[in-house]
Amino acid sequence: MLPEASNIGGINKDSLRKTWIDDNDGEDNSGLSPLTTQLYINDKPTVDYPVALVRSCPRSYYDEVNKLGLEECGTLTSEERDSLRVIMIWTTSRETFTSRNQWTIESLFKQHPCASLSVYSNSLSMDTFKTLEDFGLDVKVVRYDFSKMVAPGEPGYKWTVDIGQYENTPNFHVHTSDMLRLLLLYTHGGSYLDMDHITTGAILGAKGPGYNLFGGEECRNDNPDCMDAQGLLRLNVINAEYLDSPQYPGRSGFHSMAGDESPRYTPCNGVLLNWEAKHPIIAAALKDVDDHYDPLCWGCLGPRLFGKLLNQAAEVNSSFKNVSILPAGVLYPVDYADIASLLRSRRYDIEKFMADTNSLGVHFYGKMTSELMIEAGSSMDRILREATIFGKLPFVFLERLGDSSAFCVSGQEEKNAVYESKGTMFIEAWKKPQSIRTIPENPIEFLVHVLKANNHILACHEGWSGIREMTHNIRQQMNMPIVMFDDNSLHNDKKHIYEFFFRLGVTSLHVQGVPPGLLDFASFLADKQGSRSNPMSGSIFLSVTYHSVSLFQTHHTYASSAALARATESSQRGDIFLMLVDPDDAQYAARQGAPSCAVWPTFLDKRDFKEKVISSEVDNDAEELFDSLDRRTRESWKCLIKSTYKTPMCIDENGQCVIARRRSEQEF
């Protein structure tokens, strides 16, 4: 007899059943049905993501791994094993690691099941890839410490010694990743892949396209360190057969034309293949950083660095021996300006396109596409289904239910729960109003984020760039999904928006700023939910953070004062709970009898904050002031998310998390 189904958000639990699976019980679990076989968002089909929250992978996943031929890995020579060493790097928080990054790893092992992958990260948990390890794949998280990576006198040493003075510069995290890959390749050799690169062909060792390889790309006008194809040929870093050959048109080759019309090219550092340790060009790159590091130059440790070195070699009729640049199509078949269309449509006969460009991989350009949905049937969808280990299975979205951030992870209990449902259930639960946008945009990822955030959601106006950026900062720190409104969303669509939140089981909505129509929506919401002393089931707590005045402004405009007055009135009625970034505003609201809290500017960027403090001549130590504000902000949010519709919570003047009260001390 099956146990009683649990409720997922606001979804009707009668349409769910909970099946218990023991992967050691000898039963065939490959027939597990997903929550839905196809979703339609804005009348367009999306990639098949069933809502399956599991503590272990279904049997069909083990079957796919068995097809890789891992038994051959034990027969490799030590030289063959060395040629399959790969590094990847993850410098941002573990919460930003998504299924797309998982696909990068899967695609590598699909082509090279005996690869040895080290993911250098100080943020991912050490068991992030435990399930892949349990499958038999050689993948692990490795911690790094720049102070222990380079010996005195070695190239790159000076930069690692001086690293402390660069930590608050605007490009520090990008440069950290650039330097880490250079130092690791110089010391150990091997291959490096960005975490947004999908491997579609053999790239490593004897099966790969060669040794000491850069991927090439056509240059943009903002890169002064590029060379034309004839110049690269003179340096002996491109293969002559790729130059101006009808056999290699477009991005599958290099092309030269007369005069200024000739295309220019640059080596890229997003994929670096089969490098020998201590290679001279890597050593030269590290020495150049030691001698000429510019912390304000965003791309100067990436493609521009190697282009600069090649130009310097050309000027003295020298070259770097045993270095090659591949045509753009081999590793970057789609230019970054066109990548979004790959996710949204069936732009190409993808098999023919990849063959025509001799492609061995495709780049996601993660920063440009991270918030774009991959539509079912799109070119990228079909690439992923072919290139990833589990791509031909129904796309099961797998999330650890414990502390790790891994996808499809080993069970921590003897039994493992898999949620299943009828195919139409989630479509009925979703029905997103077209006037709003969600982040994540994919409906299943959005629902999973709602569940992980204990049914809390952030919201803001899509067109207000400053507040939108602040909202994204909160999302990164508090791991909440976001709903974005436009000018008309709350005016024209409040009924559907309320129903959408209710269906998904949202219990708290935290709005940044006061988008048009928000206070009317709050009144509508209050009418629907009953009194705070006797609220209806499923009532939504609504907090509004008023951002008009920050630490660095000294006065209100008339419009902002009027907006604050209206928000205060809404709080007096009990429609919203008011959060204010200025203590004077909080005192004003309190004098009006409105329950409210003061919260300092929310999760400021440390470098940007220090620049503003310095430019505003605030007489404080910037570091100490930032730490104080950041600590207060975190305490405020940890307290706020304890709120319910009936009992709003607030940090008081003593730093205690208490039930918010009116000035009269009468409780809600």
N, C-alpha and C positions, 0 to 999 in steps of 0.2 A: 504494500500500500504506500502511495506517494505521500510525503509530508505536505502539510499545508503550504501553499505558495506564499512567498513574501511579496510585499507591495514594493514596486519600483516607482518612485515618484508618485504622481497622481494617476498612474495607469491602473486600470481596473484589474485587480488581482485575480478575478474570476477567469480572465482570459489567459492566465499564466499557469504553468505547472512547473514544479521544481523536481528535477531528476537527479538522483545521486549516482555518481559514477566512480568506480574504483578501477583505475587503469591496470591493476594487477589481477583483475578477477577473470580474465580470459574472455570477456564478452567483447563483441564487436561494437564499438561506439562510433563508427565512422558515419552512421546514419543520422547523427544529431541534426535536427532541423534548426535553421536560423530563425530569428524573430520575423524576418521578412526577406523575401527573395528579390524585391525591387522597390526602391523608394522613388517617388516623383516629387521634386522640389521646383516650384514655379514652372510646372509642366515639363520639366526636363528630368530624365532618369539619372540617378546618381549611382556611384559605385556601391556594390552590395555590401553593406555593413550590418550584419545582424547585431543586436544588442545581446551579446553573450558575455557575462561577467563570470570568469572561471578562475579556479585555482590550479588547474592543470589542463594541458592540451588534449583535445579529443584524439582518439585512436588514429584518425585519418592523418593527423599531423605527423605522427610517428611513421606512418606508411610513406609519406613524402620524403622524410629524411632518409629512410632506408633506400630510396631510389638513388641517393647521391653516390653510393659506392664508397662509404667511409672505410670499409675493410682494407682498401688499397693503401691507405695512409701509412699503415705499419710497414709497408715494403719500401718506402722511399729512402734514398740515401741521405746522409746529413747535408750534402750540397743541395739536393733537391728541396729538402725542408727549408734550408736557409733562403732559397729563392722565392719561397711562398710567405715570407714574413711581411706583414702589413701593419701600418699604424694609422689610427684615426684619432681625432682630438675633439673633446667636448669641454668647452670652458664656461658655458652658461649654466644656469640652474638645472637641476634634474627635472623640474616640472616642465621645462621647454622641450624635453626629449619626447618625440611623438612617433606614431606609427611610420611616418615617412623615413625617419632615421633608422627604424627597425628594418625597413625595406632595403636601405642601403647595405646593411649587414647581410641580410638574406641573399641579395643579388650577388654579393661577392662570393659567398659560399656555394651558391647555385653553380657558378662557373669553376670555382676552386674549392671543393669540399675539404681539401687537406691544408688550406691556408691556416696560418697562425696569426690571429688578429689581436693587437693590443690597443685598447681604447684608453688614451691618456686623458684622465679627468680627475679633478679634485672635488667634483660635485656629485657625480653619479655614485650610487651605492655600489659596494663591491660585488653584490650579488645581482646586479642589474641583468646580466645575461646568463643567469643560472640555468634556465631551461635550455638555452642553446648549448650550454656546456653539457647538460644532462643528455641532450640528443647526441653528443659525441663531437660537437664542433669545438675547435680550439679558439675561444674568445674570452678575453678577460679585461677587467678594468685595472689600470695601472695609475698610481699616484705619481705626481712629478714635483720636483723641487729644483728651481733654477740654480740655487746656490750650490747644489751638489752635482750638476750636470757637466760642468766644463772645468778642466784643470787650468791653472795659471799658464799663460803663454799660448793656449789653444785659441783658435778663432772663435769669436762670440763671447769670450770670457769677460771683456770689459763691459759689454752690455748687461750681462747677468750681475756684475758687481754694482753697476749703476742703476739697476732696475727700480730701486726704491724711489728714486726721484721722478720716475715716469708714471707712477701708479695713478695719479690724478689727471693725467693728460687725456684728451678726448679719444684717442685711437688706441689706448693701451690694450684693451681686450683683443682687438684685431691683431695688433703687433705681437701680442703674447702668443697667439695661435701661429702666426707666421714664423716667429723665431723658434717655437717649440718643434715644428716640423723640420726646420733646417738643422737644428742641433741634433735631433734624433737620427735623421738621415746621415748626417756627417759622422756621427759616432758609430751607428750600427748598420747603415745601409738599409736596403729594403724598399718598400713602396709606401706611398702615402695617398689616401683618398679622402676628399671632403665627405662630410656626413650627409650631403644632399646629392650624391652621385650614384646613379643606378648602373651597375655593371651588366652588360648584355653579351659580352664575349670574353674569350680568354685573354688576360692581360698580364699574368704573372709568369716569371721564369721562362723556361724554354718554349712554353706554349704561347707566350705573349708576343707583342710586336717588336721587341728589342730591349735594349738596356740603356740606362741613363737617359730616360725619356721625359720630355715635357709635352703636355698637350699644347697645341697652338691655337691662336684665335686672331681674327682680324681686329685691327686696332680702331679705337675711337679717337676723335680729335683731342680728347683730354689727356691722352697718353703721349708724351713727347719722346719716349724711349723705344719707339718701334723701328723696324727695319723693313725694307722691301724684300721681295723674294730673291732677287739677284744678290743682294747683300748677304742674306742668310746662306745662299748657295756658296758664295765665296768663302764664308766661314766654315763651310762643310758641316752645317748643322741641320740641313734638310736633304732628303734624298732627291737626286736629280730627276728620277722618274715621275715624281709628283708635280714637277714644274711645267706649267703650260701644256699639259697633256690632255687630249680629248678623252682619254681613259679615266681622268680624274677631274671632272668638272665641278664647279661650285665649291662647296666646303670640303669636298673630298680631295682637293689638291691645293697647290700654291699657284698664284698667277701674277704675271708681270705685264705692265703696259708702259707706254712711253710717258716720260715726264711725270708731272704731279698726279696723274690719274692712276698711277700704279698702286695697288692695294699694299698696305703695310701690315706687318704681323708682329705678334709678341708671344713669348713663351708664357704659359700660365702655371700657377703653382697649386691649382685645385686638385690635380691628379699628377703625381710624380712617380714614375714606374721604374722599378728594377734598378735601383741605384747602388753602386758600390760604395762602401764606407770610405771616408776621407777624400771624396772626389774633389778635384781642384776647383770646379765652378761653385760647389757648395761652400768650400773653404773661402773662396774669394767673396762670396755673398756675405758670409758671416764677418769677414774682415772689413768689408765695406760698411756694414752696420756699426761695427766697433768705431770706425773712423768718422762716419758721416751721418749718424742716426739723427733723423728729424722726427720728433714725436708728433708733430702737427701734420705730417704728410700721410694721408690715409693709405695710399697704394704703394708707398715707397719700399715696403718689405715684401711685396707680392710680385706681380708681373713686371712692374716697372724696374725692380731691382735687377732682374735677370736681363731685361732689355738693355739696361744701362751697361751691364758688364759686357754684353755682346758688342755694343757700340764702341766701348772702350777698346776691346780687342781688335775691332775692325780698323780703328784709327791708327794702330801701330802694326798693322798687317800681321796680327797674331790670331790665335784661335784657342778654343778649349777642345782638347781631343776627346773623342769618344762621348759626344753629346749629340742628341738628336731632338728635333722638334717635329711632332706629328701634325699633319693637316688638321684643321679645326674639326672636320666631320668625324674624325676617329673617336674623339672623346666628348666633343661639344657639337653634335650634329645640328642643334637648334640654337640660334643666337638668343641671348637673354632677352632681347626686345620682343621676341616672338614666343617665348616659353609659355605665357599664359594661355595662348590659343591651343597649346598641346593638351592642356588640362580640360578645356571646355568643349572641344569639338573633335570630330574625326577629320582632322585636317589633312592627313596623309594616308596613302596606302602604306601603313607603317612598316610592314615587312620589306616592301620594295625600297622605301625611303632609307631605312637603316642599312640595307644592302648597298644601295647606290653611294652612300657616304662612307662605306667601309666602317661603320660605327661599331665600337666596342663598348659603348656606354652613352648615357644621356644625363645631363645635369639638370637638377630641379631648380637651381638658383633660389635656394630656400627663402631668403629674405623677401624676394619678390612674389613668391607663390604660397607662403606658409598659411595665409588666410583664404586661399582660393580653394573651392571645392573641386575634386576630381570627378567629372561626370562619367557615368557609365557609358561605355562605348567610345569614349574619347581616345585619342592616340596614346596618352599617358596611361590610361586604364589598361589598354591592351599591352603596352610595354611591361607594366607591372605584373600582369597575369602571367606573362611568359618568363620574366626575368627573376621573380622571387620564388623562394622555395615553396611557399604555401599559396601562391597566387591563383592556382587553378581550383583551389577549394573555394567554397563560399567564403567571402571575406569576413572571417570571424574577427571582431574587434575584441582583443583580449587585454584585460587590465588586471594587475595584481590587486587583490583586496586587502593586502597587508601593508607593510611599510615601504617595500621596494617599488621602484618606478618601472619595473620590467614589464614587457608584454609577453603573454603566453608563458607563464612561469610555473615551476614545479609546485606541487601541492605541499602545504605545510601541515595538512591534516590527512588522515587516512582516506577520507571521502572528499569528493570534490563536486561542488554545485554548479550546474549549468542551467541557466534560465532559458526556457523555450516558450514559444507562443504561436498563435495563428498568424498567417502572413499579413493580414490586413490590420492587425492591432496597432502597430506603431504608426502606420500612416494615419490612422484615426487620431492617435494621441498627438501627432505632430501638428499638421495643418497650420503651419506658421503664417501669420499675416504678412502679406507681401510688402507692407510699409515699414517693416523692421528688418534689421540684419543681425545675425548672430555670429559670435566668435567663441569657439570654433564654428565655421560655417557648415561643416558636415553635421547633419542632424544627430547621428549616433554619437559622435564625439562630443557634441554639445550636451546631450543627455547624460553621458558618462561624467562630464565635468560638473553638471548640476548635482548628480548623486555624490560625487567626491567632495563637493563643497557644501554638503549637508543642506541642499536645496536653497542655497543663497545665489543671487545673481546680481551682477553689476549692470548699470545702464548709464548712457550718456547720449548727447546729441552728436551725430556723425560729423556734422560740419564744424564743430567747435574744436579746433585743432589742439589748443592748450589743454582743455579739459579732457579731450579724447586721449591725449598722451598720458595725462595723469591717471585716467581710468586704466590704461594698459599697464602702468606701473603697479597699480593696486592688484590687477589680475596676476602679474608675475609674482608678487609677494604673497598674495592670499589664495592663489590658485582658484579663482572664480571665473565662470564664463561671463560674457558680455552680451547685452542686447543694445543695439544702436537705433535711435529714433531719428527721423527727419523732421522738418518743420511742421508737417501735417499729420504725423503718425498718431499722436495722442488726441488731436482734435477730431479726426475722422474715423479712427479705428479702435477706439478705446474698448469697446465691447469685445472685439475679436482678440485684442491683446490680453485683456483680462482672462478670457477663456483659455487662451494659449498657456498663460502662466498657471492657471488652475489645473489644466490637464496634465502638465508636467510636474505638478506637485511642488511648485515654487512656494517657499514659506517666507522668504525675505528678499526684497528688492531694494538695492542700494543705488540711488540715482546721484550722479555727479553733475552739479549745476541744476538749473531749473529750465529744462527744455520747454518750448511752447506747448501749452495744453496740459502740462504736468499736474498743476494744482487742480484743474478740473477733473483730470483722471483720478487724482487722489480722493476727491470728493465722491466721484462715482464708485471708487473702490470701497470707501467707507460705507456708503449706502448698501452695497452688496454684502458687506461682512458683518453688519450688526454692531452693537456697542462693544467697547473694549472690555467692559465688565462681564459681558456675556456674548463673546464672539461666536460666529458660525464656524463650523468645522472647515479647515482649509484656508483660514484667513491669512492674508499676506501682510507682513510687516513692511512698511515703506519708510526708508530713511532718505533724506535729501541733504546732500552736502552743498552748501552755498559757497561758491569759489570766487565771487566777484572781487573780494579784497584779499590780498596776500600779504606776507611779511614785508614785501618791498613796495607796497603802495600806501599812500597816506590819506586818500580821500575817496569818497563815493561819488559817482556821477548820479544825476537825478534818476536815470533809468535803473541803475543798480539799487539805489535806495528804495525805489518803488517796488522792485522785485523782492527785496528783502522784507518789506512791509507785508506784501501779499503772502510770502512764505511764512512769516511769523503768524499771520492770521490763520493760515492753514494748520499750523502747528497748534495754535490755541484751540482750534476745533477738534484736535485729535486726529486729523486726516493724515498728517505726516509726523515724522520725528526729525527735527532739524539739527543738522551738524554744521557748524560754522568754523571757518578757518581763521577767524579773527576774534580774539577775546572780547574786544569792545562790542562786536556784533552779538556775541553770546550774552553779554550783560544787558544789551538792549532788548534782546528777545526775552530774557528772564524777567525784566521789568514789566514786559507786556503780559506776563503769566504764561509764556509759551514754553513747554518742555523742550529743552535743547541742550546741546553739548558743544564745547569748543574743541576743535581738533586742529593740530598744526598742519601746515602744508603737507599733503599726503605723499609719502615715499618719493622725496625729491631725488634727482640724480645728483650724486655727490659732487662731480666735477662742475656741473652747471650751477649748483648751489653755491659753491665756493667762489665761482666767478662773479655771481650776482652779489654775494656778500661783500666781496672786495670792491666791485664797481659802485655799490651803494654806500661804501664807507661806514658800514655798521661797525661799531666799536666793540667787536667780540672776536675771540679766536674762532675762525671758521670751522675748524675740525671739531672743536668742542660743541659749538652751536649746532652743527649738523647732527652729531651723535645724540644730542639732547632731543632735537626735534624728531629724529628717526625713532628713538626709543618711545617718545610720547605717542607718535603715530601708531606704532605697532601695538602698544597697550590699548589705545583707543579702539583699534579694529578688533583686537582679540575680545574686548568687552562688548563691542557693538554686535558681533555675530552671535552673542548669547541671547540677543533680544528675541522676543516673540511679539505678536500683535498685541497681546495683553500686557506684557511687561517689557517696555523698552529699557535697555541697560546703557549706562553712561559712566565714563571716568569722571569722578568728582575732583574738586580742587586739591584733595589730598592724595590723588592718584589711585583711589579705590574704585573698583567696578561695582556700581550700585544701581538699583532701580531708579530710573529718572523720575523726578517729581516736578510738579508745578511749583511756582514761587510760594504758593500758599501751603506747600508741603502735602497737599492732598494727592494721594496716589491715583494713577490712572484707574 
